[in-house]
Amino acid sequence: MPVDPFAVLQALLRAEASRAQRSERRAPEPAGQAAEPAPAPAAEPPTYREDPAR
C-alpha cells in the first residue's frame, strides 16, 4: 500500500501547528506580574583627563 509523501507532510504540519496552539493557550503570562525593570543606567561615563605632566 503506497503512502503519499505530501499527505504525510501535510499531516505532520497540521499536527505541529495544533500542538503549538495548544501550548500557547496553556501557558499564558501571569496577569499580576510585570516584566522585570531594566537596570538603571550608570551615572555618567568616565571622562578622559589630560595628564598635567605632559
PQR file with spaces between the fields and no chain letter, atoms N, CA, C, O and H, PARSE charges and radii, in Angstrom:
ATOM       1  N    MET     1       0.851   -1.181    0.000 -0.4000 1.5000
ATOM       2  CA   MET     1       0.000    0.000    0.000 -0.0000 2.0000
ATOM       3  C    MET     1       0.896    1.244    0.000  0.5500 1.7000
ATOM       4  O    MET     1       1.554    1.522    1.003 -0.5500 1.4000
ATOM       5  N    PRO     2       0.933    1.992   -1.099 -0.5600 1.5000
ATOM       6  CA   PRO     2       1.813    3.175   -1.180  0.2800 2.0000
ATOM       7  C    PRO     2       1.293    4.329   -0.302  0.5500 1.7000
ATOM       8  O    PRO     2       0.094    4.485   -0.069 -0.5500 1.4000
ATOM       9  N    VAL     3       2.248    5.113    0.161 -0.4000 1.5000
ATOM      10  CA   VAL     3       1.922    6.268    1.012 -0.0000 2.0000
ATOM      11  C    VAL     3       2.296    7.537    0.254  0.5500 1.7000
ATOM      12  O    VAL     3       3.388    7.643   -0.304 -0.5500 1.4000
ATOM      13  H    VAL     3       3.222    4.987   -0.028  0.4000 1.0000
ATOM      14  N    ASP     4       1.387    8.484    0.242 -0.4000 1.5000
ATOM      15  CA   ASP     4       1.647    9.761   -0.419 -0.0000 2.0000
ATOM      16  C    ASP     4       2.521   10.619    0.499  0.5500 1.7000
ATOM      17  O    ASP     4       2.062   11.015    1.570 -0.5500 1.4000
ATOM      18  H    ASP     4       0.500    8.398    0.695  0.4000 1.0000
ATOM      19  N    PRO     5       3.767   10.918    0.114 -0.5600 1.5000
ATOM      20  CA   PRO     5       4.655   11.696    0.992  0.2800 2.0000
ATOM      21  C    PRO     5       4.112   13.102    1.266  0.5500 1.7000
ATOM      22  O    PRO     5       4.346   13.646    2.346 -0.5500 1.4000
ATOM      23  N    PHE     6       3.408   13.686    0.330 -0.4000 1.5000
ATOM      24  CA   PHE     6       2.857   15.024    0.548 -0.0000 2.0000
ATOM      25  C    PHE     6       1.735   15.004    1.582  0.5500 1.7000
ATOM      26  O    PHE     6       1.587   15.941    2.367 -0.5500 1.4000
ATOM      27  H    PHE     6       3.218   13.244   -0.547  0.4000 1.0000
ATOM      28  N    ALA     7       0.952   13.937    1.577 -0.4000 1.5000
ATOM      29  CA   ALA     7      -0.107   13.807    2.576 -0.0000 2.0000
ATOM      30  C    ALA     7       0.498   13.635    3.968  0.5500 1.7000
ATOM      31  O    ALA     7      -0.024   14.174    4.944 -0.5500 1.4000
ATOM      32  H    ALA     7       1.073   13.176    0.940  0.4000 1.0000
ATOM      33  N    VAL     8       1.591   12.891    4.058 -0.4000 1.5000
ATOM      34  CA   VAL     8       2.276   12.718    5.342 -0.0000 2.0000
ATOM      35  C    VAL     8       2.817   14.054    5.820  0.5500 1.7000
ATOM      36  O    VAL     8       2.679   14.401    6.993 -0.5500 1.4000
ATOM      37  H    VAL     8       2.015   12.454    3.265  0.4000 1.0000
ATOM      38  N    LEU     9       3.427   14.797    4.925 -0.4000 1.5000
ATOM      39  CA   LEU     9       3.973   16.108    5.281 -0.0000 2.0000
ATOM      40  C    LEU     9       2.866   17.039    5.769  0.5500 1.7000
ATOM      41  O    LEU     9       3.029   17.723    6.780 -0.5500 1.4000
ATOM      42  H    LEU     9       3.539   14.516    3.972  0.4000 1.0000
ATOM      43  N    GLN    10       1.751   17.066    5.059 -0.4000 1.5000
ATOM      44  CA   GLN    10       0.634   17.918    5.465 -0.0000 2.0000
ATOM      45  C    GLN    10       0.107   17.519    6.839  0.5500 1.7000
ATOM      46  O    GLN    10      -0.211   18.383    7.657 -0.5500 1.4000
ATOM      47  H    GLN    10       1.619   16.511    4.238  0.4000 1.0000
ATOM      48  N    ALA    11       0.012   16.225    7.096 -0.4000 1.5000
ATOM      49  CA   ALA    11      -0.467   15.753    8.399 -0.0000 2.0000
ATOM      50  C    ALA    11       0.498   16.169    9.506  0.5500 1.7000
ATOM      51  O    ALA    11       0.067   16.590   10.580 -0.5500 1.4000
ATOM      52  H    ALA    11       0.270   15.524    6.432  0.4000 1.0000
ATOM      53  N    LEU    12       1.798   16.055    9.252 -0.4000 1.5000
ATOM      54  CA   LEU    12       2.786   16.465   10.251 -0.0000 2.0000
ATOM      55  C    LEU    12       2.726   17.965   10.518  0.5500 1.7000
ATOM      56  O    LEU    12       2.827   18.399   11.666 -0.5500 1.4000
ATOM      57  H    LEU    12       2.149   15.713    8.381  0.4000 1.0000
ATOM      58  N    LEU    13       2.560   18.755    9.462 -0.4000 1.5000
ATOM      59  CA   LEU    13       2.473   20.207    9.637 -0.0000 2.0000
ATOM      60  C    LEU    13       1.221   20.596   10.419  0.5500 1.7000
ATOM      61  O    LEU    13       1.272   21.470   11.285 -0.5500 1.4000
ATOM      62  H    LEU    13       2.477   18.403    8.529  0.4000 1.0000
ATOM      63  N    ARG    14       0.098   19.947   10.116 -0.4000 1.5000
ATOM      64  CA   ARG    14      -1.125   20.227   10.869 -0.0000 2.0000
ATOM      65  C    ARG    14      -0.968   19.850   12.340  0.5500 1.7000
ATOM      66  O    ARG    14      -1.399   20.590   13.224 -0.5500 1.4000
ATOM      67  H    ARG    14       0.057   19.237    9.413  0.4000 1.0000
ATOM      68  N    ALA    15      -0.354   18.706   12.596 -0.4000 1.5000
ATOM      69  CA   ALA    15      -0.159   18.266   13.982 -0.0000 2.0000
ATOM      70  C    ALA    15       0.755   19.237   14.735  0.5500 1.7000
ATOM      71  O    ALA    15       0.485   19.561   15.891 -0.5500 1.4000
ATOM      72  H    ALA    15      -0.004   18.105   11.878  0.4000 1.0000
ATOM      73  N    GLU    16       1.816   19.696   14.106 -0.4000 1.5000
ATOM      74  CA   GLU    16       2.739   20.633   14.754 -0.0000 2.0000
ATOM      75  C    GLU    16       2.051   21.971   15.021  0.5500 1.7000
ATOM      76  O    GLU    16       2.242   22.555   16.088 -0.5500 1.4000
ATOM      77  H    GLU    16       2.035   19.432   13.167  0.4000 1.0000
ATOM      78  N    ALA    17       1.259   22.462   14.077 -0.4000 1.5000
ATOM      79  CA   ALA    17       0.549   23.726   14.278 -0.0000 2.0000
ATOM      80  C    ALA    17      -0.460   23.591   15.416  0.5500 1.7000
ATOM      81  O    ALA    17      -0.616   24.508   16.222 -0.5500 1.4000
ATOM      82  H    ALA    17       1.104   21.987   13.211  0.4000 1.0000
ATOM      83  N    SER    18      -1.133   22.469   15.481 -0.4000 1.5000
ATOM      84  CA   SER    18      -2.102   22.241   16.552 -0.0000 2.0000
ATOM      85  C    SER    18      -1.405   22.179   17.906  0.5500 1.7000
ATOM      86  O    SER    18      -1.888   22.744   18.887 -0.5500 1.4000
ATOM      87  H    SER    18      -1.007   21.724   14.826  0.4000 1.0000
ATOM      88  N    ARG    19      -0.266   21.489   17.955 -0.4000 1.5000
ATOM      89  CA   ARG    19       0.485   21.383   19.202 -0.0000 2.0000
ATOM      90  C    ARG    19       0.974   22.760   19.655  0.5500 1.7000
ATOM      91  O    ARG    19       0.922   23.072   20.845 -0.5500 1.4000
ATOM      92  H    ARG    19       0.127   21.030   17.158  0.4000 1.0000
ATOM      93  N    ALA    20       1.441   23.574   18.731 -0.4000 1.5000
ATOM      94  CA   ALA    20       1.930   24.913   19.076 -0.0000 2.0000
ATOM      95  C    ALA    20       0.795   25.775   19.617  0.5500 1.7000
ATOM      96  O    ALA    20       0.995   26.527   20.571 -0.5500 1.4000
ATOM      97  H    ALA    20       1.483   23.320   17.765  0.4000 1.0000
ATOM      98  N    GLN    21      -0.391   25.679   19.025 -0.4000 1.5000
ATOM      99  CA   GLN    21      -1.520   26.472   19.511 -0.0000 2.0000
ATOM     100  C    GLN    21      -1.934   26.031   20.903  0.5500 1.7000
ATOM     101  O    GLN    21      -2.270   26.868   21.741 -0.5500 1.4000
ATOM     102  H    GLN    21      -0.554   25.068   18.250  0.4000 1.0000
ATOM     103  N    ARG    22      -1.915   24.728   21.164 -0.4000 1.5000
ATOM     104  CA   ARG    22      -2.286   24.239   22.496 -0.0000 2.0000
ATOM     105  C    ARG    22      -1.298   24.725   23.545  0.5500 1.7000
ATOM     106  O    ARG    22      -1.705   25.114   24.639 -0.5500 1.4000
ATOM     107  H    ARG    22      -1.642   24.048   20.484  0.4000 1.0000
ATOM     108  N    SER    23      -0.001   24.709   23.228 -0.4000 1.5000
ATOM     109  CA   SER    23       0.989   25.136   24.223 -0.0000 2.0000
ATOM     110  C    SER    23       0.891   26.634   24.474  0.5500 1.7000
ATOM     111  O    SER    23       1.154   27.082   25.590 -0.5500 1.4000
ATOM     112  H    SER    23       0.330   24.393   22.339  0.4000 1.0000
ATOM     113  N    GLU    24       0.520   27.421   23.466 -0.4000 1.5000
ATOM     114  CA   GLU    24       0.346   28.865   23.668 -0.0000 2.0000
ATOM     115  C    GLU    24      -0.848   29.141   24.570  0.5500 1.7000
ATOM     116  O    GLU    24      -0.796   30.023   25.427 -0.5500 1.4000
ATOM     117  H    GLU    24       0.307   27.057   22.559  0.4000 1.0000
ATOM     118  N    ARG    25      -1.921   28.388   24.375 -0.4000 1.5000
ATOM     119  CA   ARG    25      -3.123   28.600   25.203 -0.0000 2.0000
ATOM     120  C    ARG    25      -2.899   28.131   26.631  0.5500 1.7000
ATOM     121  O    ARG    25      -3.444   28.715   27.567 -0.5500 1.4000
ATOM     122  H    ARG    25      -1.964   27.671   23.678  0.4000 1.0000
ATOM     123  N    ARG    26      -2.115   27.096   26.805 -0.4000 1.5000
ATOM     124  CA   ARG    26      -1.941   26.502   28.117 -0.0000 2.0000
ATOM     125  C    ARG    26      -1.076   27.377   29.026  0.5500 1.7000
ATOM     126  O    ARG    26      -1.287   27.364   30.239 -0.5500 1.4000
ATOM     127  H    ARG    26      -1.673   26.621   26.044  0.4000 1.0000
ATOM     128  N    ALA    27      -0.118   28.131   28.498 -0.4000 1.5000
ATOM     129  CA   ALA    27       0.821   28.874   29.329 -0.0000 2.0000
ATOM     130  C    ALA    27       0.756   30.380   29.064  0.5500 1.7000
ATOM     131  O    ALA    27       1.716   30.957   28.553 -0.5500 1.4000
ATOM     132  H    ALA    27       0.052   28.142   27.513  0.4000 1.0000
ATOM     133  N    PRO    28      -0.367   31.023   29.406 -0.5600 1.5000
ATOM     134  CA   PRO    28      -0.404   32.485   29.243  0.2800 2.0000
ATOM     135  C    PRO    28       0.462   33.148   30.313  0.5500 1.7000
ATOM     136  O    PRO    28       0.746   32.560   31.356 -0.5500 1.4000
ATOM     137  N    GLU    29       0.873   34.378   30.032 -0.4000 1.5000
ATOM     138  CA   GLU    29       1.672   35.113   31.014 -0.0000 2.0000
ATOM     139  C    GLU    29       0.823   35.444   32.223  0.5500 1.7000
ATOM     140  O    GLU    29      -0.338   35.822   32.068 -0.5500 1.4000
ATOM     141  H    GLU    29       0.642   34.856   29.185  0.4000 1.0000
ATOM     142  N    PRO    30       1.366   35.314   33.419 -0.5600 1.5000
ATOM     143  CA   PRO    30       0.585   35.675   34.614  0.2800 2.0000
ATOM     144  C    PRO    30       0.182   37.145   34.562  0.5500 1.7000
ATOM     145  O    PRO    30       1.004   38.004   34.241 -0.5500 1.4000
ATOM     146  N    ALA    31      -1.069   37.436   34.873 -0.4000 1.5000
ATOM     147  CA   ALA    31      -1.581   38.796   34.754 -0.0000 2.0000
ATOM     148  C    ALA    31      -1.029   39.712   35.833  0.5500 1.7000
ATOM     149  O    ALA    31      -0.875   40.908   35.588 -0.5500 1.4000
ATOM     150  H    ALA    31      -1.737   36.738   35.134  0.4000 1.0000
ATOM     151  N    GLY    32      -0.725   39.197   37.021 -0.4000 1.5000
ATOM     152  CA   GLY    32      -0.315   40.037   38.135 -0.0000 2.0000
ATOM     153  C    GLY    32       1.144   40.441   38.103  0.5500 1.7000
ATOM     154  O    GLY    32       1.537   41.354   38.828 -0.5500 1.4000
ATOM     155  H    GLY    32      -0.850   38.225   37.221  0.4000 1.0000
ATOM     156  N    GLN    33       1.960   39.791   37.289 -0.4000 1.5000
ATOM     157  CA   GLN    33       3.387   40.090   37.306 -0.0000 2.0000
ATOM     158  C    GLN    33       3.756   41.023   36.170  0.5500 1.7000
ATOM     159  O    GLN    33       3.316   40.858   35.032 -0.5500 1.4000
ATOM     160  H    GLN    33       1.640   39.049   36.700  0.4000 1.0000
ATOM     161  N    ALA    34       4.571   42.004   36.507 -0.4000 1.5000
ATOM     162  CA   ALA    34       5.088   42.911   35.478 -0.0000 2.0000
ATOM     163  C    ALA    34       6.441   42.384   35.027  0.5500 1.7000
ATOM     164  O    ALA    34       7.076   41.600   35.731 -0.5500 1.4000
ATOM     165  H    ALA    34       4.928   42.138   37.432  0.4000 1.0000
ATOM     166  N    ALA    35       6.872   42.811   33.868 -0.4000 1.5000
ATOM     167  CA   ALA    35       8.185   42.418   33.384 -0.0000 2.0000
ATOM     168  C    ALA    35       9.258   43.013   34.295  0.5500 1.7000
ATOM     169  O    ALA    35       9.042   44.043   34.934 -0.5500 1.4000
ATOM     170  H    ALA    35       6.356   43.449   33.296  0.4000 1.0000
ATOM     171  N    GLU    36      10.400   42.363   34.347 -0.4000 1.5000
ATOM     172  CA   GLU    36      11.476   42.871   35.197 -0.0000 2.0000
ATOM     173  C    GLU    36      11.927   44.228   34.678  0.5500 1.7000
ATOM     174  O    GLU    36      12.092   44.402   33.471 -0.5500 1.4000
ATOM     175  H    GLU    36      10.576   41.526   33.829  0.4000 1.0000
ATOM     176  N    PRO    37      12.130   45.196   35.575 -0.5600 1.5000
ATOM     177  CA   PRO    37      12.573   46.515   35.121  0.2800 2.0000
ATOM     178  C    PRO    37      13.995   46.457   34.579  0.5500 1.7000
ATOM     179  O    PRO    37      14.811   45.637   35.000 -0.5500 1.4000
ATOM     180  N    ALA    38      14.261   47.331   33.653 -0.4000 1.5000
ATOM     181  CA   ALA    38      15.607   47.397   33.084 -0.0000 2.0000
ATOM     182  C    ALA    38      16.556   47.977   34.123  0.5500 1.7000
ATOM     183  O    ALA    38      16.145   48.798   34.942 -0.5500 1.4000
ATOM     184  H    ALA    38      13.598   47.997   33.311  0.4000 1.0000
ATOM     185  N    PRO    39      17.812   47.565   34.103 -0.5600 1.5000
ATOM     186  CA   PRO    39      18.756   48.120   35.078  0.2800 2.0000
ATOM     187  C    PRO    39      18.961   49.614   34.843  0.5500 1.7000
ATOM     188  O    PRO    39      18.914   50.092   33.710 -0.5500 1.4000
ATOM     189  N    ALA    40      19.188   50.333   35.928 -0.4000 1.5000
ATOM     190  CA   ALA    40      19.382   51.786   35.816 -0.0000 2.0000
ATOM     191  C    ALA    40      20.700   52.064   35.099  0.5500 1.7000
ATOM     192  O    ALA    40      21.687   51.364   35.325 -0.5500 1.4000
ATOM     193  H    ALA    40      19.226   49.945   36.848  0.4000 1.0000
ATOM     194  N    PRO    41      20.722   53.070   34.244 -0.5600 1.5000
ATOM     195  CA   PRO    41      21.974   53.396   33.545  0.2800 2.0000
ATOM     196  C    PRO    41      23.004   53.947   34.526  0.5500 1.7000
ATOM     197  O    PRO    41      22.648   54.477   35.579 -0.5500 1.4000
ATOM     198  N    ALA    42      24.257   53.822   34.181 -0.4000 1.5000
ATOM     199  CA   ALA    42      25.337   54.352   35.021 -0.0000 2.0000
ATOM     200  C    ALA    42      25.199   55.870   35.102  0.5500 1.7000
ATOM     201  O    ALA    42      24.678   56.500   34.182 -0.5500 1.4000
ATOM     202  H    ALA    42      24.546   53.392   33.326  0.4000 1.0000
ATOM     203  N    ALA    43      25.667   56.453   36.201 -0.4000 1.5000
ATOM     204  CA   ALA    43      25.513   57.893   36.427 -0.0000 2.0000
ATOM     205  C    ALA    43      26.077   58.678   35.242  0.5500 1.7000
ATOM     206  O    ALA    43      25.320   59.344   34.536 -0.5500 1.4000
ATOM     207  H    ALA    43      26.091   55.941   36.948  0.4000 1.0000
ATOM     208  N    GLU    44      27.348   58.615   35.017 -0.4000 1.5000
ATOM     209  CA   GLU    44      27.959   59.259   33.854 -0.0000 2.0000
ATOM     210  C    GLU    44      29.168   58.445   33.450  0.5500 1.7000
ATOM     211  O    GLU    44      29.833   57.866   34.309 -0.5500 1.4000
ATOM     212  H    GLU    44      27.963   58.074   35.590  0.4000 1.0000
ATOM     213  N    PRO    45      29.463   58.388   32.190 -0.5600 1.5000
ATOM     214  CA   PRO    45      30.656   57.647   31.782  0.2800 2.0000
ATOM     215  C    PRO    45      31.907   58.376   32.269  0.5500 1.7000
ATOM     216  O    PRO    45      31.895   59.601   32.396 -0.5500 1.4000
ATOM     217  N    PRO    46      32.966   57.654   32.538 -0.5600 1.5000
ATOM     218  CA   PRO    46      34.187   58.315   32.999  0.2800 2.0000
ATOM     219  C    PRO    46      34.709   59.268   31.932  0.5500 1.7000
ATOM     220  O    PRO    46      34.625   58.983   30.737 -0.5500 1.4000
ATOM     221  N    THR    47      35.242   60.384   32.366 -0.4000 1.5000
ATOM     222  CA   THR    47      35.774   61.372   31.420 -0.0000 2.0000
ATOM     223  C    THR    47      37.289   61.244   31.348  0.5500 1.7000
ATOM     224  O    THR    47      37.943   60.874   32.323 -0.5500 1.4000
ATOM     225  H    THR    47      35.311   60.616   33.337  0.4000 1.0000
ATOM     226  N    TYR    48      37.823   61.549   30.207 -0.4000 1.5000
ATOM     227  CA   TYR    48      39.256   61.477   29.996 -0.0000 2.0000
ATOM     228  C    TYR    48      39.874   62.769   30.504  0.5500 1.7000
ATOM     229  O    TYR    48      39.440   63.860   30.134 -0.5500 1.4000
ATOM     230  H    TYR    48      37.292   61.850   29.414  0.4000 1.0000
ATOM     231  N    ARG    49      40.898   62.644   31.360 -0.4000 1.5000
ATOM     232  CA   ARG    49      41.596   63.822   31.856 -0.0000 2.0000
ATOM     233  C    ARG    49      43.015   63.835   31.302  0.5500 1.7000
ATOM     234  O    ARG    49      43.704   62.814   31.300 -0.5500 1.4000
ATOM     235  H    ARG    49      41.251   61.758   31.660  0.4000 1.0000
ATOM     236  N    GLU    50      43.433   64.976   30.843 -0.4000 1.5000
ATOM     237  CA   GLU    50      44.778   65.151   30.302 -0.0000 2.0000
ATOM     238  C    GLU    50      45.782   65.066   31.449  0.5500 1.7000
ATOM     239  O    GLU    50      45.555   65.634   32.517 -0.5500 1.4000
ATOM     240  H    GLU    50      42.873   65.805   30.844  0.4000 1.0000
ATOM     241  N    ASP    51      46.867   64.373   31.235 -0.4000 1.5000
ATOM     242  CA   ASP    51      47.905   64.261   32.264 -0.0000 2.0000
ATOM     243  C    ASP    51      48.665   65.584   32.327  0.5500 1.7000
ATOM     244  O    ASP    51      49.264   65.990   31.332 -0.5500 1.4000
ATOM     245  H    ASP    51      47.052   63.912   30.367  0.4000 1.0000
ATOM     246  N    PRO    52      48.653   66.277   33.496 -0.5600 1.5000
ATOM     247  CA   PRO    52      49.334   67.581   33.587  0.2800 2.0000
ATOM     248  C    PRO    52      50.839   67.479   33.434  0.5500 1.7000
ATOM     249  O    PRO    52      51.473   68.497   33.158 -0.5500 1.4000
ATOM     250  N    ALA    53      51.454   66.309   33.598 -0.4000 1.5000
ATOM     251  CA   ALA    53      52.905   66.171   33.498 -0.0000 2.0000
ATOM     252  C    ALA    53      53.377   66.249   32.049  0.5500 1.7000
ATOM     253  O    ALA    53      54.574   66.422   31.818 -0.5500 1.4000
ATOM     254  H    ALA    53      50.939   65.482   33.823  0.4000 1.0000
ATOM     255  N    ARG    54      52.518   66.132   31.098 -0.4000 1.5000
ATOM     256  CA   ARG    54      52.955   66.143   29.694 -0.0000 2.0000
ATOM     257  C    ARG    54      53.253   67.514   29.217  0.5500 1.7000
ATOM     258  O    ARG    54      53.632   67.697   28.060 -0.5500 1.4000
ATOM     259  H    ARG    54      51.546   65.992   31.285  0.4000 1.0000
